[in-house]
């Protein structure tokens, strides 16, 4: 688990507490600050999830290249050929 996910979850929980306090006391400003903190925490959590997904994808690509180098080269050549075919000179 990434530290961004942990920090995002903690910030989200803190925002919920702050929103609840604002609701109980009738303070709209505290309530809005809590909601903003929740949104920031959710964004940070999503960022951490994206980093985790990218890291696992990187591991899969690295493993494929190490275990099947000829397949990796063939895929790279195919992608390069397709990109070359889509290029249109100005």
HELIX and SHEET records of a PDB file:
HELIX    1   1 UNK A    3  UNK A   25  1                                  23    
HELIX    2   2 UNK A   28  UNK A   67  1                                  40    
HELIX    3   3 UNK A   69  UNK A   86  1                                  18    
END                                                                             
